[in-house]
Amino acid sequence: MRTFPAARGMIPQVAAPNLDDLARLRRVRDRIDREYAQPLDVEALARGVAMSAGHLSRQFKAAYGESPYSYLMTRRVERAMLLLRAGELSVTDVCFAVGFSSLGTFSTRFTELVGVPPSVYKRDADPEPGIPSCVEKHVTRPIRNREAPAAGPPLA
């Protein structure tokens, strides 16, 4: 790892992933997309592609702009949004169906990414008939990195 001088010490620079690493990262991303509802952790994902957890995390972030854990949480919230819009399952059932083991964690993460709690999202979901699923998925995609607008006036 190379370092570059900065005002207060050395800043490490992560090298861009090589082609072998990119293929492994793509396998990790595909596994997350397929097995999002299963208990997954970075160490298990890393073992599956013969990388260390730290190396996987650094290279995944360099390639995709977010950590493997953040990517997994975003996939789970996307699937939860779809299930909540369908309206057939309760918020608790959706929570466990998409792989969360705690309703509190699910609600917190959902609210961070979507901007409203899952119960409010479910209540206000109004599926428009005739909208292609690819368009609906794009329009309703959760916002990453806590960029969701606040749901109401800030509490004092």
GUZA-869424 format. One record per atom (N, C-alpha, C, O): x, y, z. Coordinates in pm, whole numbers, plus 50000, padded with zeros to 5 digits. Atoms other than C-alpha are relative to their C-alpha. Example, Ala and Ser with C-alpha at 12.3 -4.5 7.8 and 13.67 -1.06 7.14 Angstrom:
# GUZA-869424
500894988150000;512304955050780;500905012050000;501945011850066;499184988149994;513674989450714;499235010950073;499745022050090;
***
This chain:
# GUZA-869424
500854988350000;500005000050000;500895012350000;501845013250079;499234987650006;501375034149907;499385010250092;498185009850118;500514989249917;501065064150132;500485013249942;501535013949877;499674986850047;501105100750051;500015009650117;499145008850205;499944990849888;502135128650284;498795009250002;498275013149898;501114990749981;499385150450424;500405009650110;501475008450169;499694990049898;499245179350663;500274993650136;501114998650211;499855006449868;498985155950964;500334985349985;499614977150042;499615014150008;500705123350871;499854994649860;499775002049762;500065006950127;500445097950596;498584994849975;497934989650065;501325004850038;497235089550409;500194988049908;500844989149804;499865011750087;497005054150269;499135001349876;498035006849882;500765000050124;495875050249910;499744985549963;500684977649956;500355013550040;494015018649809;500224998749851;499705006749772;499755002350142;495245004849479;498724995249933;497914988349995;501165004650076;492644999049211;500034984849989;501104979049974;500045014550011;491474962849196;500534995249866;500265001449762;499535005850126;493224941148938;498904991249942;497864989550005;501055007650067;491284919248694;499564987850079;498374984650082;500385011649920;491404888348918;499135004450118;498124998050149;500804994949888;490124908749213;498625004649952;497635002450021;501304995550052;487384924248997;499064988249975;497874989150001;500825012050022;486174889448899;499494994750134;498334990750145;500425004549867;486104879449267;498965009450060;497985005050121;500944990249947;484334911649363;498634998549933;497605000049998;501255002150073;481714905249095;499274987650053;498054987550064;500605012149942;481164870249241;499395003250137;498314998250170;500534996149869;480724885649588;498725008049982;497735005450050;501204991850024;478264911449456;498844991449952;497704993249997;501045009050049;476334884449269;499474991150112;498274988550119;500455008249886;476244862749582;499105008150093;498085003150140;500844991449915;474874891749785;498645001949935;497625001150003;501264998150072;472214897949518;499124987550007;497904988550019;500755012649997;471214860949522;499574996150141;498444991650162;500205005449865;471494853249894;499785010950104;500125008950221;500174988749909;470544886850049;499234996550126;499455002650231;500835003549884;468044870150284;500704990250094;500204987450203;499255009449917;470654845850420;500915007850095;501245019450069;499034993249911;472934854150714;501365000749930;502044990649914;498714998050068;475954868650534;500835009850082;500305019350138;499104990249940;478984885650682;501225001149910;501464992649825;498864997150088;482104900150524;501024988750005;501604985249902;499015010949989;484334872250656;499574987849919;500404981749851;500495011450078;482144845050502;500095003049850;500484994449771;499904996150141;481974864150173;501454999549953;501744994949843;498584999850034;485754868550176;500554985749986;501314982849894;499555014050009;486364831550246;499554993749870;500284985849810;500545005650124;484184823049947;500785003649876;500674996749775;499214995950116;486554841349712;501495000650031;502265006849958;498595001249961;489864834249891;500685013650017;501775015949964;499444986849968;490444869950013;499865002050151;499044995550216;500214996349861;490884884450357;498825009750007;498505016449909;501164991249983;487914903550496;500405014649978;499655022149915;499554986250017;489914935950508;500265003549855;499875014149807;499704997650141;491154932650151;498705000649919;498545009249832;501284999850070;487644924250029;499285013350022;498805019449928;500704987349969;486164954550206;500625011749927;499905019849868;499324988850067;488784978550069;499794999649849;499475009849788;500125001150145;488624965349714;498555001649954;498295007649849;501424998750034;484804963049711;499625014850001;498945019649910;500314985749992;484554999149822;500665007849886;500065016949829;499314993250111;487135010049565;499284997449867;499215006349782;500645003550126;485234991949288;498565004949991;498125009349885;501434997250006;481604998849385;499565012250082;498385015850080;500334987749929;481745029549608;499354998250136;499005008150201;500555002649867;480375012849922;500514986550049;500964978249970;499515012449941;481304985050159;499074988349966;497914990549930;500885011550024;479994949550113;498795000050094;497694996550052;501104999549903;477884953750428;498955010249958;497755007449963;500934989650045;476334986050301;499244995349876;498044997849864;500645005250121;475624969549964;498934989750038;497834989949983;500965010049954;473924940350143;498785006650063;497655002650035;501124993349935;471794963650355;499115007049896;497895006949909;500774993350104;470744983250046;499174990049921;498014992749890;500775010450071;469734951249863;498834995450085;497724993850034;501085004549912;467704940050166;498885010450007;497705006950005;501024989449993;465944973650189;499245000949868;498035003149869;500685000050130;465184973049814;498944989049994;497814991349951;500955011150002;463554938949849;498865002650097;497704999350068;501044996749902;461694950650160;499015010149943;497815008949966;500894990050061;460314980549970;499014993249904;497834996549903;500865007250093;458954957249703;498934992150075;497754992650038;500965007949922;457314934349961;498995008950072;497815005550081;500914990849930;455854963750153;498995006149902;497825007949937;500914994650100;454384978549834;498944989749960;497804993349932;500965010650034;452754944949758;498904999250105;497774995650074;500994999149894;450994948350093;499504987050058;498574987250139;500495013049952;450594911150162;500604995850134;500014987650204;499315003949877;453034908550455;500045011750097;500015023350058;499834989649898;453324927250782;501455004949997;502314998549936;498644994549994;456394948750849;500934989850066;502064988050021;499185010049931;457694922051089;500324988349908;501464983749903;499765011050093;457254894450830;500985004049890;501844996149852;499084995050103;459034915650568;501425000750058;502384996849992;498704998949933;461864922450814;500754986749996;501914986249955;499365013149995;462604885550858;500144993749862;501084986249838;499955005650135;461884876550494;501215004949922;501734997749837;498864994550076;464674899150368;501334998150072;502365002850023;498745003749938;467274886950617;500405007750124;501475005150179;499684993149875;467184910850912;499604991050116;498614983850106;500335008149883;467214894151253;499425008550112;499055003350217;500524990949898;466034924851444;499095010349933;499475016849835;500944990350054;462984946151376;500515014350019;500305022949934;499444986749975;464734976251533;501075003849899;501095015049848;498954997450099;467754973251304;499395002149863;499815011049789;500694998650128;465474968551004;499365013949988;499545020749888;500694987150004;463414999351090;500995011549990;500775021049915;498994989450003;466505020651154;500655000949863;500745011849806;499325000050130;468275010450833;499045004249889;499415011849799;501004996450099;465075013350628;499785015150001;499755021549896;500254985649987;464435048350761;501195008149950;501015018549886;498804993050048;468055058950692;500035000649848;500365010949790;499895000750146;467835047850329;498795005649926;498945011449819;501214996150071;464225055550240;499475013550046;498865020849968;500444987149950;463495085350461;498734999450084;498375009250150;501185002049916;460375071250629;500084985950059;500704977150000;500005013449941;459835041550863;499234990149911;498384994249832;500685009850085;458695008950701;498484999850017;497764997549920;501455000049979;455235011250858;499345011449922;498255009749866;500534988650075;454695045650702;500094997249850;499165000149775;499835003550141;456065033550368;498924990349955;498324991949849;501035009850033;453685003850373;498625006649994;497845004149902;501304993349995;450715025650469;499785009049878;498695009349821;500114990350108;451435051550200;500274994349861;500095001249761;499695006150129;452435026949926;498734999449916;497714994149959;501145000050092;450125031749632;500514995149865;500875003049779;499465005150126;451195008449353;499175004949882;497955003249878;500654994950121;450385024349020;499924988649897;500964983649854;500095010450102;449034998548777;500535005249867;500335016849832;499534996350132;450694998748440;501435005349996;501965007449887;498614995550001;454145010848550;500894987749988;500784978650070;499115011650014;456794986548424;500874998550125;501295008450185;499245002649879;458684969948708;501405006049995;501945010150098;498654994250010;462044982348573;499975015050032;500915020250092;500144985849969;460815018448595;499715001850147;500285010650212;500354999149858;459275012948938;501234997550087;501435004550186;498795003149922;462524997649066;500955011950000;501545015150103;499094988650009;464545027348943;499485011950081;500255018450151;500594988449931;462155053449085;499984997950150;500135007550226;500135002749857;461815036349422;501284995150064;501264991050181;498735004949946;465465026749469;500395008050124;500315020350122;499624992649880;466665035349821;501245008349978;502085005049894;498874990850010;469155063449863;501084995150095;500814992150211;498905004949917;472545052849993;500635011350080;500405023150054;499174990949922;474795069350248;499215010750074;499635022350081;500814991349914;472075084850463;499645013349933;499635023849997;500344987950073;471065109650194;498515002249992;498065011549925;501454998550007;467345104950244;499585012950069;500145016650172;500494987749937;465455136850321;499324996850133;498774985950151;500645001849871;464165141150674;498504998549980;497915005049894;501425002850016;460615128350719;499135011150056;497955011750022;500824989349941;459435158550916;500895010350065;502105010150047;499204989849932;460525188051125;500894993550105;500494983950170;499085005749902;463545181051345;499455001450141;498815011350176;500444999649860;462825172851705;500985008450082;502185007850059;499154991349918;464145197451961;500654992450110;501404998150189;
***
